[in-house]
Amino acid sequence: MTQMGLSLLTDFALPAGDPFWFLGGRTRVLVPGSATGSTMSVLEFDEVQGQAPPLHIHEGEEEVWIVSPRLRMVAVFAPAGIEEWFRKNGSPVSSPEEAPASFDIGAIVASAEAFQLRVAGPPPTA
């Protein structure tokens, strides 16, 4: 992403959503679909090293990922809507010091089809 593109994300007037746990990592909705007429959404992920989601295919949207050296990732999804799946399957972060919340991978996978997200295999291994 260009410097101008990053500036657009950081200068956006909408405050970022509250963080929530998703698959053991901290996630935030930076730009919800409701702010873009459902054309796109932007999420931030602080991933846990050594952990990955199952292999999957987004059948309802395109995605672009920006990765920083600190395991922080920003994803742009177009059109919007998938952020609701992340929220639905997350749990609130009470404090920055707390350990990640446990999660039920079976329930997360089972809810994916309603959001046109198809699980294609287990998480990749290193």
C-alpha positions as CSV (number, residue, x, y, z in Angstrom):
1,M,0.0,0.0,0.0
2,T,1.3,3.5,-0.8
3,Q,2.0,6.1,1.8
4,M,-1.2,7.9,0.7
5,G,-3.2,4.7,1.2
6,L,-1.8,4.2,4.7
7,S,-2.5,7.9,5.5
8,L,-6.1,7.4,4.4
9,L,-6.5,4.6,6.9
10,T,-4.8,6.4,9.8
11,D,-6.6,9.7,9.1
12,F,-10.1,8.1,8.8
13,A,-12.4,10.0,11.2
14,L,-14.2,6.9,12.5
15,P,-12.7,5.6,15.8
16,A,-11.5,2.0,15.7
17,G,-13.7,-0.6,17.3
18,D,-13.0,-2.2,20.6
19,P,-10.5,-5.1,20.4
20,F,-11.8,-8.7,20.6
21,W,-10.1,-12.1,20.7
22,F,-10.3,-14.1,17.5
23,L,-8.5,-17.5,17.1
24,G,-6.1,-16.5,19.9
25,G,-5.1,-13.1,18.5
26,R,-6.4,-9.6,19.2
27,T,-8.5,-8.2,16.4
28,R,-10.2,-4.8,15.8
29,V,-12.5,-3.5,13.1
30,L,-10.8,-0.3,12.0
31,V,-13.4,0.7,9.3
32,P,-16.8,-1.1,9.4
33,G,-18.8,-1.7,6.3
34,S,-21.5,0.7,7.7
35,A,-19.0,3.6,7.2
36,T,-18.4,2.7,3.5
37,G,-21.8,1.9,2.3
38,S,-20.8,-1.8,2.5
39,T,-18.2,-1.4,-0.2
40,M,-15.3,-2.4,2.1
41,S,-14.2,-3.1,5.7
42,V,-10.8,-2.9,7.3
43,L,-9.6,-5.1,10.2
44,E,-6.4,-5.2,12.2
45,F,-5.0,-8.4,13.6
46,D,-2.3,-8.9,16.2
47,E,-1.5,-12.5,15.5
48,V,0.1,-15.0,17.8
49,Q,3.4,-16.4,16.4
50,G,3.0,-20.0,15.3
51,Q,-0.8,-19.9,15.1
52,A,-2.8,-19.8,11.8
53,P,-6.4,-20.1,10.7
54,P,-7.5,-23.1,8.8
55,L,-7.0,-22.9,5.0
56,H,-10.0,-21.1,3.7
57,I,-11.6,-19.4,0.7
58,H,-13.5,-16.1,0.8
59,E,-16.2,-16.7,-1.8
60,G,-18.1,-13.4,-1.1
61,E,-15.3,-10.8,-1.1
62,E,-11.8,-10.0,-2.1
63,E,-9.1,-9.4,0.5
64,V,-5.8,-7.5,0.6
65,W,-3.3,-8.0,3.5
66,I,-0.7,-5.6,4.7
67,V,1.8,-7.2,7.2
68,S,4.2,-5.3,9.5
69,P,7.4,-6.8,11.1
70,R,5.7,-6.9,14.5
71,L,3.1,-9.5,13.5
72,R,0.4,-6.8,13.1
73,M,-1.7,-7.2,10.0
74,V,-4.3,-5.1,8.4
75,A,-6.8,-6.7,6.0
76,V,-9.1,-4.9,3.6
77,F,-12.2,-6.8,2.6
78,A,-14.4,-5.8,-0.4
79,P,-17.3,-5.8,-0.3
80,A,-17.9,-5.5,3.5
81,G,-19.8,-8.0,5.7
82,I,-17.1,-10.5,6.8
83,E,-16.3,-8.3,9.8
84,E,-19.6,-9.4,11.3
85,W,-18.4,-13.0,11.2
86,F,-15.2,-12.1,13.0
87,R,-17.2,-10.1,15.6
88,K,-19.7,-13.0,16.0
89,N,-16.9,-15.5,16.7
90,G,-14.8,-13.2,18.9
91,S,-14.8,-12.5,22.6
92,P,-14.2,-9.1,24.2
93,V,-10.7,-8.1,25.4
94,S,-11.1,-6.9,29.0
95,S,-7.6,-5.6,29.5
96,P,-4.4,-5.4,27.5
97,E,-2.6,-7.8,30.0
98,E,-5.1,-10.6,29.9
99,A,-4.4,-13.9,28.1
100,P,-6.2,-14.7,24.9
101,A,-9.7,-16.1,25.3
102,S,-10.2,-19.8,24.5
103,F,-12.2,-20.5,21.3
104,D,-14.2,-23.3,19.8
105,I,-12.8,-23.9,16.3
106,G,-15.7,-26.2,15.5
107,A,-18.2,-23.5,16.1
108,I,-16.2,-20.9,14.2
109,V,-15.9,-23.3,11.2
110,A,-19.6,-24.2,11.4
111,S,-20.6,-20.5,11.2
112,A,-18.4,-19.7,8.2
113,E,-20.8,-20.9,5.5
114,A,-23.4,-18.2,6.3
115,F,-20.7,-15.6,5.4
116,Q,-19.6,-17.3,2.2
117,L,-16.4,-18.5,3.8
118,R,-15.4,-22.0,2.9
119,V,-12.9,-24.0,5.0
120,A,-10.6,-25.9,2.7
121,G,-8.3,-27.7,5.1
122,P,-6.4,-27.5,8.4
123,P,-4.1,-24.7,9.4
124,P,-0.8,-24.7,7.5
125,T,2.3,-25.9,9.5
126,A,5.7,-24.4,9.5
